[in-house]
Amino acid sequence: MEHELGAPLFVRNTHRVQITSFGKLTRPHLEQIAVGMASARAAGKRFLDAVKTPVRVGVMCTIGPARFLGFLGEFRLTHPHHQIQVAD
């Protein structure tokens, strides 16, 4: 990270590590990035968890297959990652 930012964030020696003035200046910005990453990670997890959860659809035998197949086709186009389970 220090290489990317162009300056050292810490002074390191054999006894301890101290934050530099540059480190103090950039700390709030780096903390914001860390919070943003945590938020993105959580949003991604929610999305992936939703994708793993199958959509269960109950269909009565009186509904014609043409009408239901149209619904399934459109659902698949708009939600390609979701699994569908159909029950009678």
Secondary structure, 3 states (H helix, E strand, C coil): CHHHHCCCCEEECCCCEEECHHHHHHHHHHHHHHHHHHHHHHHHHHHHHHHHCCEEEECCCCCCHHHHHHHHHHHHHHCCCCCEEEEC
